[in-house]
Amino acid sequence: MCKIKTAVFGGTFNPIHNGHIAIAECIMQSGLVDELWLLVTPCNPWKEGKALMPDELRLKMASDAVAHIPGAKASDFEFTLPIPSFSVNTLKALKESYPDREFILVIGADNWTAFNKWKDYEYFLKNHHIIVYPRPGYPITDTLQKGVTVLDMPLLDISSTMVLQKFKEGLPIEHLVPVNVQEELQRMQKFPPFCL
């Protein structure tokens, strides 16, 4: 039986932005996978201590933002897993919960350059294909292992931190995020608490 090739793109998505959406679109157009799940994490071990918008709000914004991409959806799978959310635990739980799928890990080049610092990183190399998307300042020059693919797409210099910083400074963000995200941030600002 052919398993459904499912790309897993995890993150806090605090908030989701046009860079995330471009990556999702590129992955779905690449032909490498059948579907893409954006796993909204309640707590990234690399970002502990940082204030996050409510889980359900980040999930809704992500879901709305990728609704136009066939085969892509936002998922709350990590909401029920222990915190912090280590990717190795998530992938093992996904594999157990969905035996009809082959899960493919999606990470940025910044994470790839520090991949050997990930918890049980060798598990991924042995058990999962990995798609790496380019990030400014993190060139991939080393020879990649079998099962690791670099996504062919332009470098995008955008981050959730940049979006929130510009928003707090009153600078325009409509070129950085979908309309639904901008509207939600404006709504939160008008009706506190607005925690960033």
C-alpha positions in Angstrom: 0.0 0.0 0.0 1.4 3.4 -1.0 1.4 5.7 2.0 0.2 9.3 1.8 3.3 11.6 1.7 2.6 14.2 4.3 5.0 17.1 4.9 5.1 18.3 8.5 5.9 22.0 8.8 6.0 22.8 12.6 6.3 26.2 14.3 4.7 28.6 16.7 3.4 30.7 13.8 3.3 33.7 16.1 1.9 34.9 13.7 1.9 33.0 10.4 3.3 35.3 7.7 3.7 35.4 3.9 7.0 33.6 4.1 5.4 30.6 5.7 2.7 30.7 3.1 5.2 30.9 0.2 7.0 27.9 1.7 3.7 25.9 1.9 2.8 26.8 -1.7 6.3 25.9 -3.0 6.2 22.5 -1.2 2.8 21.6 -2.6 3.9 22.7 -6.1 7.1 20.7 -5.9 5.5 17.3 -6.3 7.5 16.0 -3.3 4.4 15.4 -1.1 0.7 14.7 -1.3 -0.2 17.0 1.5 1.2 19.5 4.0 0.3 19.9 7.7 1.3 23.1 9.5 1.7 21.9 13.0 1.1 24.8 15.3 3.1 24.2 18.5 2.1 25.4 21.9 5.7 25.7 23.0 8.9 25.4 20.9 11.9 24.2 23.0 14.1 26.8 21.3 11.6 29.6 22.1 10.8 28.9 25.8 10.1 32.1 27.8 8.8 34.0 24.7 5.2 35.3 24.9 2.9 33.7 22.4 -0.6 34.6 21.3 -3.2 32.1 22.4 -2.9 28.6 20.8 -6.4 28.6 19.3 -5.9 32.0 17.7 -2.5 31.0 16.1 -4.2 27.9 14.8 -7.2 29.8 13.4 -4.9 32.4 11.7 -2.7 29.6 10.2 -5.8 27.7 9.0 -7.3 30.7 7.3 -4.0 31.6 5.8 -3.5 28.3 4.0 -7.1 27.6 3.1 -6.5 28.5 -0.5 -3.6 26.0 -0.9 -5.0 22.5 -2.1 -3.6 19.8 0.2 -2.4 22.2 3.0 -4.0 22.5 6.4 -3.2 23.7 9.9 -3.1 21.1 12.6 -3.5 21.2 16.4 -1.9 17.7 16.8 0.8 19.1 19.2 -1.7 20.7 21.5 -2.3 17.3 23.3 1.4 16.4 23.5 3.7 17.1 26.5 5.4 20.5 26.6 7.9 21.5 25.4 7.2 20.1 21.9 10.2 18.2 20.8 9.9 17.3 17.1 11.1 13.7 17.6 8.2 13.1 20.0 5.8 14.7 17.6 7.0 12.6 14.6 6.8 9.4 16.6 3.3 10.2 17.8 2.2 11.1 14.3 3.6 7.8 12.9 1.7 5.9 15.5 -1.5 7.8 15.1 -1.5 7.8 11.3 0.1 4.5 10.0 -1.3 5.2 6.5 1.0 8.3 6.1 4.7 8.8 5.5 5.7 11.9 7.3 8.4 14.2 5.9 10.0 16.9 8.1 10.1 20.4 6.8 12.7 22.7 8.4 14.6 26.0 7.6 18.2 26.1 6.6 18.9 27.8 10.0 17.6 24.7 11.8 19.5 22.4 9.4 22.8 24.0 10.2 22.1 23.3 13.9 20.4 20.0 13.3 22.9 18.0 15.3 21.8 19.9 18.4 18.2 18.6 18.0 17.0 16.0 20.4 17.6 12.6 18.9 18.4 14.1 15.5 19.7 10.8 14.2 16.2 9.4 14.4 15.0 11.8 11.7 17.9 10.9 9.4 17.2 7.2 9.7 13.4 7.3 9.6 12.2 10.3 7.7 12.8 12.3 4.6 13.6 16.0 5.3 12.8 19.0 3.2 15.0 22.1 3.9 13.9 25.5 2.8 16.5 28.3 2.3 16.9 31.1 4.9 19.0 34.3 4.4 22.4 34.0 6.1 22.4 30.1 6.2 23.9 28.8 3.0 23.9 25.0 2.6 27.2 24.1 1.2 27.8 20.6 2.7 26.9 17.4 0.9 23.4 16.3 2.0 22.6 12.9 3.2 20.2 10.7 1.2 16.7 11.6 1.9 17.4 15.3 2.5 16.1 17.7 -0.2 16.7 21.5 -0.4 13.6 23.3 -1.6 14.3 25.3 -4.8 12.7 28.7 -3.9 13.8 32.3 -3.4 15.3 33.5 -0.1 12.6 35.3 1.9 13.8 37.8 4.6 10.8 37.7 6.9 10.1 36.4 10.4 7.2 36.5 12.9 9.5 38.6 15.2 9.9 41.2 12.4 6.1 41.3 11.8 5.3 41.9 15.5 8.1 44.5 15.9 6.8 46.5 12.9 3.2 46.2 14.1 4.2 47.4 17.6 6.0 50.3 16.0 2.9 51.3 14.0 4.6 50.4 10.7 2.7 48.8 7.8 2.6 45.0 7.7 0.1 44.3 4.9 3.0 43.2 2.6 4.2 40.7 5.3 1.0 38.9 6.4 -2.4 37.9 5.0 -5.3 40.2 5.6 -6.8 37.9 8.2 -3.6 38.1 10.3 -3.4 41.9 10.1 -7.1 42.2 11.1 -6.7 39.8 14.0 -3.6 41.8 15.3 -5.6 45.0 15.0 -8.5 43.5 16.9 -6.3 42.3 19.7 -4.7 45.7 20.0 -8.2 47.3 20.4 -9.4 44.7 22.9 -6.6 43.9 25.4 -4.9 42.0 26.8 -2.6 42.2 23.8 0.5 40.3 24.9 3.6 40.1 22.7 
